[in-house]
Amino acid sequence: MNKFSLIWSNLFRRKVRTFLILFSVLVAFLLFALLRTVAGAFEVGIDFAGVDRLNVSPKYSIIDPLPITHLNEIDRLEGVASITHQTWFGGTYQGLNNFFPKFPVNPRAYFAMYSEFEISDVHLEAFANSRTGAVVPESMARQYDWQVGDRIPIEGDIWLMADGGKLWEFDLVGTYTTGGEAGLSSAFLFNYDYFDEARVEQTQGLVGWFTVKVANPDEAAALAAEIDALFENSMNPTRSATEAEFTRQFASQVGDIGLMMNGILSAVFFTILLLTANTMMQTFRERIPELAVLKTVGFTDVAVSLLIMSESILLCALGGALGIGLAILVSDAIGPQVEAFFGTFRLSTATIGTGMAIAVLLGIVVGLFPALSANRLQIVDALRK
Amino acid sequence: MAIVSLKGIDKVYTKGRETVEVLEGIDLEIDEGDFVALMGPSGSGKTTLLNLIGGIDQPTRGSVVVGGQQLVGLSSNKLAKWRSENIGFIFQSYNLLPVLTAQRNVALPLLLTKLSAAQRRRRTEVALQIVGLEDRAKHKPGELSGGQQQRVAIARAIVADPAVLICDEPTGDLDRDTANEILDLLEILNKDYGKTIIMVTHDPKAASHAHHILELDKGQLVKQVA
């Protein structure tokens, strides 16, 4: 026998109670890890967004389209290195459950703008030269089991075809990689020319927003102001911001994700703290005579305190590790399903590390009072109990 | 040669404004290898005297020297270390840890030593053999009879090979036959292994196994019988 086996035996002296507490801690850390991963996925989009790219969107609402004629006017401004455009297509693929963003784009201009996305020359050429061509991230192709050459039907809900039809059909001509950090930019891309020609005539010539690469990132703010000033008195005024700022604003429309997550987690951990602390204190009270015996046979006050503290830390760390382990399994299982929306959905090392640190801290806080009480225990008084 | 030497011992407990004098002017010497029974009515101070000799309580006044070590004024940590090396405790209600097997209960005091795992295991086996419970090593206290539990407690008390065994009513919870077995075992430990035994008891038959009987009344030593 060693001290660890003594701690382990004491921890499981009342198995049902210990398993219930372990389960509570497990659920708390499962929640922690998954919610942190969700919040992290939003933050990845913000971190990833370029500071040398401006997003030029409609001033009043992102659902108001902008005329594509803005593109040439912006491109003429000094300080603009390149420009492209995107449009939110909406639409569904085989039901509402299969969500992924779909953008009609100018193939060459788009991939020149997003150089972090990698596409082979063959696939890019095929995309640029195919009227109904589309390219998707490799992860999306894997998820839906698409092969190059497949015809992919999308039912339009915002944009109708000129004949009033809703069914848009695209030919998959290639795939690209996003490095797993693409966030909302990880999308089903298809040819804008086809989209523009095929849609209802009244809506032709409209795009969702422009993306502008600035020649000098230090002058991005000035260029943004210049662009907005250019269209200030037009029918379609704009609001320009760096891509990072735009992504942050987009995320904030969903809500302050971090604040919501922290609020939920604080409530969960506070409840677990009370629950576990109560159990540890109850365990301590039940064992007062035994602790006195340990002191009698020669365990010092500090040694007895450390035994109690170790039990508490072991309980919380075990629950935390199980919860985080389960979260890893869950994220591996559901990650591919939500990757199109989040870009990436995996537990980061930071989340695992923070989770375990919180678990140990929880163990220390929970064990502190029983450990101090054990330290102060007088043998003679305790043996009488 | 005296292994226990108490001089001018007073012990006063304070409860609120009330003070209770439990021991008063005790002078006592116990020789090495002796087997002493402490008798007296309830509240006479027997257990308190035992606690002072065992180093788990401190006198209000006086000197307690056990095995050449002055215990008065020692820090809690030093007393703990001293107890682990010099004293074995046997309680009326056995005080075994219910979550541990007999073997692990016996091994508890050895966790504080620098012995290797193999040495600890060997010593535990020997202690269990001495008390005749080597075949119950894997049983938990709840699976043992009262007599067997007390034997485990005795094995725990002797496993670190202390010079002095402190026994507080070791047969108080046992039937006559089992009590006799335990007392016989204590006699063996005294005669064959040279342990000094100091035993508190209410039972004259139990006390008859001792070499000397000390009687306490109202905190004072009133009689010593050889």
Contacts between the chains, C-beta under 8 A, distances in Angstrom:
chain1	res1	chain2	res2	distance
A	1	B	100	7.6
A	1	B	103	7.6
A	1	B	104	4.6
A	1	B	107	4.8
A	1	B	108	7.8
A	1	B	111	7.1
A	1	B	120	7.5
A	2	B	111	7.1
A	2	B	117	7.2
A	3	B	111	6.0
A	5	B	104	7.4
A	6	B	100	7.4
A	6	B	104	7.7
A	6	B	108	7.7
A	6	B	111	7.1
A	9	B	97	7.9
A	9	B	99	4.4
A	9	B	100	5.8
A	9	B	104	7.5
A	10	B	99	5.9
A	12	B	99	7.6
A	13	B	98	7.2
A	13	B	99	4.5
A	289	B	95	6.5
A	290	B	95	7.4
A	290	B	97	5.5
A	293	B	89	8.0
A	293	B	91	7.8
A	293	B	95	4.6
A	293	B	97	7.3
A	294	B	108	7.3
A	295	B	56	7.7
A	295	B	80	6.6
A	296	B	54	7.7
A	296	B	56	5.8
A	296	B	83	6.9
A	296	B	89	5.3
A	297	B	83	7.1
A	297	B	84	6.4
A	297	B	89	6.8
A	297	B	108	5.9
A	297	B	109	4.6
A	297	B	112	7.8
A	297	B	156	7.2
A	298	B	80	5.2
A	298	B	81	6.5
A	298	B	83	5.0
A	298	B	84	2.5
A	298	B	85	7.6
A	298	B	109	5.9
A	298	B	112	4.9
A	298	B	160	7.9
A	299	B	80	6.5
A	299	B	112	6.7
A	300	B	76	7.1
A	300	B	77	4.8
A	300	B	80	4.5
A	300	B	81	7.4
A	301	B	76	5.6
A	301	B	77	7.2
A	301	B	80	7.6
A	302	B	77	7.5
A	303	B	80	7.9
A	303	B	112	7.8
A	379	B	51	8.0
A	379	B	56	4.4
A	379	B	57	7.5
A	380	B	51	5.7
A	380	B	56	6.1
A	380	B	57	5.0
A	383	B	91	7.5
A	383	B	95	7.7
